[in-house]
Amino acid sequence: MEINFRVKNIYAVPGAHNIIDGIHTETGRGIYSNETLDQIRARHPGAEIMTMADFCEAKHARQNMPLVWDDTTDDVYEKSRCCLPPARYGKNSFLVGEPDDHCAKTGWPRYRAFKHDGDKYLVASRPMTLREFDNLPKE
């Protein structure tokens, strides 16, 4: 599934998490700020004009870096498990009940993941979708 964007061009800093503003097709200025690229750059050095599709493709690539399980504490694990009903349970693993962000390509919510392995408590290096969590290797 791909998202069809109404706004084609945007102001953004390459590698940033969020866009700065959409660009109005008729005026060439920011939709919300009514600013030019030079005015945007005064507040956001490094800002460029990009297509929304290119921005989302680059963000999607950053969002899907290889998954690494990092050490955490039993306290962080328990607080994360109990703060909300988990979005998904697995064997000794769960997704926190509220999304961290959304996939830049599909719009699907992505959740922080935790697992308990013996005496180790682990947290995923990045959020993941429900589908990705369901497809993790079964241990």
Protein Blocks (a to p, Z undefined) as FASTA:
>chain_A
ZZddfblbdcddehiabdfbdcdfklopafklopafklmmmmmghiacddfklmmmmmmm
mmmgccddddddfklmmmmmmmpccfbdcehiacdfbdfbdcfklopacddddddehjac
cddfbdcdfklmmmpccZZ
